[in-house]
Amino acid sequence: MHPGYPPQPPQQVDNNMTMSIVGIFLFWPLAIPAIINASKVNPLLQQGDYAGAQAAAAESKKWSKWALIVGLVWYGIVLVCCLAGGLAGLAGGDSSASTY
């Protein structure tokens, strides 16, 4: 601290915790590192390590984005396969069902 200068307020860094938690519901294997890195941001800021907090936030954002992308693509593929299978079952008819 320099005499005569007011203390500077701590700089804020978005920890991306919300996006990390959303990623848990879409593709959890990639969302776990995102949550771990997001949880490191605030303690690093409290310690005064602004560069470390920014790096942890960037890692959290990277893993969160990958979890969201992979999860949405995966759910899209599952949806298309289920619809295609259902339509194929309707179009092919069920000749194996016996009527009594």
N, C-alpha and C positions, 0 to 999 in steps of 0.2 A: 504494500500500500504506500502510496505517495502522499505526503501531507498536503492538505489543501484540495485534494481530488476526492469527489464522492465515490463510494464503492460502486463498481459496475454490477448491474443485476446479472444473475447467471443466464447464460444463453440457453435457449430451448432447442432441443432436437426431438423430432418426431420419432418415437420408438417403434412405430408400425405394429403395435401389439394387436390392434383390432384386425388388421389384415392377416396377421399370423393366426389368430383364433379362428377366423373364417376359413383359413387354409386347413385347419384341423378337420373340418367337416367335409372337405373335398378330397384331400390327399394327405393323410397324417404323417407318412414317413418324411416328407419334405417340410412339413409345418413344424415339426419338433425343433430342428435347428433354428428356424425362424423365431420361435417363442424363446428359445434359450438366448439368442442374440438380442431380442427385444427386451428381455429382462435385465440385460447388462447395461442398457443405455443410461437409465436414471442413476444408478450407483456411480457410474463413471463420471457423470456430470457433477454429482455431489463431491466427488474427489477432485474435481477441477480438470479432469482429463477430457477436454472438449474433442480433441482429435480421435481419441479412443471411442468416445460416445458416437461420433459421426461414423466411424468405421463399423461399429456394432450395428448401428441403425441401417447402414448400407447393406450389410450382410443379412440382416433381418428382412429388409425389403426384397433382396434378391431371392432368398429362400421362399418368402411368401408368394412372390410372383410365380415362381416355378410350381409351388403347390397348387395355386389357383389354376394355372394353365394346364398342368397335367391332370388335375382333378376334373376340370370342365371337359377336357378332351376325352377322358376316360368315361365320364357319364354320358357324353354324346355318343361314343362308340357303343356303349351298352344299350342306350335308347334305340339307336339305329338297328342293332342286332335283334333286340326284342321285337321291334316293329316288323322287321323283315321276317323273322321267324313266325310271328303271328299271322302276317299276311300270307306267307307260304303255306301255313297250315290251313288257312281259309281257302286259298286258291286250289290247293291240291285235293281238298276233300278228305274226309276220314273214311277210307274204304275198309279199314280194319275193324270198325265198330260193327258189332252184330246186332241185328234187331230181332227181337223175339216176338 
